[in-house]
Amino acid sequence: MFQIASEETYQDGQIIFKEGSAGDWIYTIEEGAVELYKQVGAEKIVVSVLQSGDMFGELAYFAGIRRTVSTRAVGATTVGIIDRSLLDKEYNRLSGDFRMILKNLVLRFEKAIEITTDPRLRRKSPRIPKTLALSFKSKAGFIKAFSEDISTGGMFIKTTKPLAKGEQFILKLKLPDASETIKINCEVSWNRTETSDPVKQPLGMGINFIKISPKDHHRLKKELIKSEIKK
């Protein structure tokens, strides 16, 4: 285990350090838990929740950058600060080339965090591969199709007759072991009308759910949770 120079104790909700602050000490959690999060406007996006034995703060140390996330204690938490002199000694034994590789890796990871927490790119709910029977109405009449993946906020419909981007319609979705179909008001966010790889990139359309009843939303969420548990 690492040699600990000092310990710090925090109460539930107390901030350990804030995103953008200076500091490159590396911490290890001795007791409790630590939440890593980013503040994007008024929204707090949780990146990870670390438990006893986990480390945090290493990105700033290895890349020489400011803190990329904020951290706060979850419950009564004790963290240890890894001895800096010993850490520097071990780090400086690495070759200059290897330290550059490590720094580039850390910077790439920091960039990945920025991308995954960008509200313009981030889905509010994860998509789960799930095949469900469905139908919707187009100008040519009713079309039967299947879902490719689905979340509680939208889905990809595999169909050779996708609707135009921005078009709104009513989707009828059949859940397994359910007698009634779910009716959802939807809007097409994008479509794919041509493809060179119908297996990996099938024809179809990505849709967002505009309006769904609380009862049907609960039924859909319950079905998706069941699918996740079976993985």
C-alpha positions as CSV (number, residue, x, y, z in Angstrom):
1,M,0.0,0.0,0.0
2,F,1.0,3.6,-0.4
3,Q,2.6,5.5,2.4
4,I,0.2,8.1,3.8
5,A,1.6,11.5,4.8
6,S,-1.6,12.8,6.5
7,E,-5.3,12.1,6.9
8,E,-8.3,14.4,6.5
9,T,-11.8,13.8,7.7
10,Y,-15.0,15.1,6.1
11,Q,-18.6,15.1,7.0
12,D,-21.4,14.2,4.5
13,G,-21.6,16.7,1.7
14,Q,-18.3,18.5,2.5
15,I,-16.3,19.5,-0.5
16,I,-12.7,18.0,-0.7
17,F,-11.7,20.0,-3.7
18,K,-13.5,21.9,-6.5
19,E,-13.2,21.6,-10.3
20,G,-10.7,24.1,-11.7
21,S,-8.8,24.5,-8.4
22,A,-5.0,24.1,-8.1
23,G,-3.5,21.2,-6.4
24,D,-2.0,17.9,-7.4
25,W,-2.1,15.8,-4.2
26,I,-3.3,12.2,-4.7
27,Y,-5.8,10.9,-2.2
28,T,-6.9,7.4,-1.1
29,I,-10.2,6.7,0.6
30,E,-9.7,5.0,3.9
31,E,-13.3,5.1,5.1
32,G,-16.6,6.3,3.5
33,A,-17.1,7.3,-0.1
34,V,-16.3,10.2,-2.4
35,E,-18.5,11.6,-5.2
36,L,-16.8,13.0,-8.3
37,Y,-18.9,15.4,-10.2
38,K,-18.9,18.3,-12.7
39,Q,-21.1,21.3,-12.6
40,V,-22.6,22.1,-16.1
41,G,-24.7,25.2,-15.7
42,A,-27.4,24.5,-13.2
43,E,-26.9,20.7,-13.6
44,K,-24.7,18.6,-11.4
45,I,-23.4,15.5,-13.4
46,V,-22.0,12.7,-11.3
47,V,-19.0,11.2,-13.0
48,S,-18.3,8.4,-10.4
49,V,-18.8,7.4,-6.8
50,L,-15.6,5.9,-5.3
51,Q,-15.4,3.6,-2.3
52,S,-12.9,2.7,0.4
53,G,-9.6,1.7,-1.2
54,D,-10.0,3.8,-4.3
55,M,-7.8,6.8,-5.3
56,F,-8.6,10.1,-6.8
57,G,-6.8,13.3,-7.8
58,E,-4.2,11.5,-9.9
59,L,-5.1,13.3,-13.2
60,A,-3.8,16.7,-11.9
61,Y,-0.6,15.1,-10.6
62,F,0.3,13.2,-13.8
63,A,-0.8,15.8,-16.3
64,G,0.1,19.0,-14.4
65,I,-3.4,20.4,-14.9
66,R,-6.0,21.9,-12.6
67,R,-8.7,19.7,-11.1
68,T,-11.0,18.3,-13.7
69,V,-13.9,17.5,-11.4
70,S,-15.2,18.5,-8.0
71,T,-15.2,16.0,-5.1
72,R,-17.4,15.7,-2.0
73,A,-17.7,13.3,0.8
74,V,-20.6,10.9,0.9
75,G,-21.3,10.2,4.5
76,A,-18.5,10.5,7.1
77,T,-15.3,10.0,5.1
78,T,-11.6,9.8,5.9
79,V,-9.1,10.2,3.1
80,G,-5.3,9.8,3.2
81,I,-2.9,12.0,1.3
82,I,-0.2,9.9,-0.4
83,D,3.3,10.9,0.7
84,R,4.4,13.3,-2.0
85,S,8.2,12.8,-1.6
86,L,7.9,9.1,-2.0
87,L,5.5,9.5,-5.0
88,D,7.8,12.0,-6.7
89,K,10.8,9.6,-6.2
90,E,8.9,6.7,-7.8
91,Y,7.6,8.8,-10.7
92,N,11.0,10.3,-11.5
93,R,12.4,6.8,-12.0
94,L,10.4,6.5,-15.1
95,S,12.0,7.5,-18.4
96,G,11.0,10.8,-20.0
97,D,9.4,9.0,-22.9
98,F,7.3,6.9,-20.6
99,R,6.2,9.9,-18.5
100,M,5.1,11.6,-21.8
101,I,3.0,8.5,-22.7
102,L,1.4,8.6,-19.3
103,K,0.6,12.3,-19.5
104,N,-0.9,11.9,-23.0
105,L,-3.1,9.0,-21.7
106,V,-4.3,11.1,-18.7
107,L,-5.1,14.1,-21.0
108,R,-7.0,11.8,-23.3
109,F,-9.0,10.6,-20.3
110,E,-9.7,14.1,-19.2
111,K,-11.0,14.9,-22.7
112,A,-13.3,11.9,-22.6
113,I,-14.8,13.2,-19.3
114,E,-15.5,16.5,-20.9
115,I,-17.2,14.9,-23.9
116,T,-19.3,12.5,-21.8
117,T,-20.6,15.2,-19.5
118,D,-21.4,17.7,-22.4
119,P,-25.2,18.1,-22.2
120,R,-25.3,18.6,-26.0
121,L,-23.9,15.1,-26.5
122,R,-25.0,13.2,-23.4
123,R,-28.2,11.2,-23.3
124,K,-30.3,11.6,-20.2
125,S,-30.9,7.9,-20.1
126,P,-28.7,5.1,-21.5
127,R,-29.8,3.1,-24.6
128,I,-30.2,-0.6,-24.1
129,P,-30.1,-3.1,-26.9
130,K,-33.7,-4.4,-27.0
131,T,-35.9,-5.8,-29.7
132,L,-39.6,-4.8,-29.3
133,A,-42.4,-5.0,-31.8
134,L,-43.9,-1.7,-32.7
135,S,-45.9,0.2,-35.3
136,F,-46.4,3.7,-36.5
137,K,-48.3,5.6,-39.2
138,S,-46.6,7.1,-42.3
139,K,-48.0,8.6,-45.5
140,A,-48.0,5.2,-47.0
141,G,-50.1,3.7,-44.1
142,F,-49.3,1.8,-41.0
143,I,-45.8,0.3,-40.8
144,K,-44.7,-2.6,-38.5
145,A,-41.1,-2.5,-37.3
146,F,-38.8,-3.4,-34.5
147,S,-36.6,-1.4,-32.0
148,E,-32.9,-1.8,-32.3
149,D,-32.1,-0.1,-28.9
150,I,-34.2,1.8,-26.5
151,S,-34.2,4.0,-23.4
152,T,-36.9,5.8,-21.4
153,G,-36.3,8.9,-23.6
154,G,-36.1,7.5,-27.1
155,M,-35.1,4.7,-29.4
156,F,-33.7,3.6,-32.7
157,I,-36.3,2.0,-35.0
158,K,-35.0,-0.4,-37.6
159,T,-37.1,0.2,-40.7
160,T,-36.6,0.5,-44.5
161,K,-39.2,3.4,-44.5
162,P,-37.9,5.9,-41.9
163,L,-39.8,9.2,-41.5
164,A,-38.3,12.6,-42.2
165,K,-36.3,14.4,-39.6
166,G,-38.5,16.5,-37.4
167,E,-41.7,14.6,-38.2
168,Q,-44.0,13.9,-35.3
169,F,-46.1,10.7,-35.0
170,I,-47.7,8.3,-32.5
171,L,-45.8,5.1,-31.8
172,K,-47.5,1.9,-30.6
173,L,-45.0,-0.2,-28.6
174,K,-45.7,-3.8,-27.6
175,L,-44.0,-4.9,-24.3
176,P,-43.4,-8.6,-23.6
177,D,-46.2,-10.3,-21.6
178,A,-48.4,-7.2,-21.9
179,S,-51.9,-7.2,-23.3
180,E,-52.0,-3.5,-24.0
181,T,-49.7,-1.5,-26.2
182,I,-47.9,1.7,-25.1
183,K,-48.8,4.8,-27.1
184,I,-46.0,7.4,-27.2
185,N,-45.9,10.8,-29.0
186,C,-42.6,10.9,-30.8
187,E,-40.4,13.1,-33.0
188,V,-37.7,11.9,-35.5
189,S,-34.3,13.3,-34.4
190,W,-32.4,11.8,-37.3
191,N,-32.8,9.1,-40.0
192,R,-30.6,6.8,-42.1
193,T,-32.0,6.2,-45.6
194,E,-28.8,4.8,-47.2
195,T,-26.1,2.5,-45.8
196,S,-23.1,0.5,-47.0
197,D,-23.3,-1.8,-44.0
198,P,-26.9,-2.9,-43.3
199,V,-25.7,-5.1,-40.3
200,K,-23.8,-2.5,-38.3
201,Q,-25.7,0.5,-39.7
202,P,-29.2,-0.6,-40.6
203,L,-31.7,1.7,-42.2
204,G,-34.0,3.4,-39.7
205,M,-34.5,6.4,-37.5
206,G,-33.6,7.7,-34.1
207,I,-36.6,9.1,-32.3
208,N,-37.2,11.1,-29.1
209,F,-40.2,10.6,-26.9
210,I,-42.2,13.8,-26.6
211,K,-45.1,12.6,-24.4
212,I,-45.7,9.4,-22.5
213,S,-48.1,8.8,-19.7
214,P,-46.6,8.2,-16.2
215,K,-48.1,4.7,-16.1
216,D,-46.6,3.8,-19.5
217,H,-43.3,5.4,-18.6
218,H,-43.2,3.2,-15.5
219,R,-44.0,0.1,-17.5
220,L,-41.2,0.9,-20.0
221,K,-38.7,1.7,-17.3
222,K,-39.5,-1.6,-15.5
223,E,-39.0,-3.6,-18.7
224,L,-35.6,-2.0,-19.3
225,I,-34.5,-2.7,-15.8
226,K,-35.4,-6.3,-16.3
227,S,-33.3,-6.4,-19.5
228,E,-30.3,-4.9,-17.6
229,I,-30.5,-7.5,-14.8
230,K,-30.6,-10.4,-17.3
231,K,-27.2,-9.2,-18.9
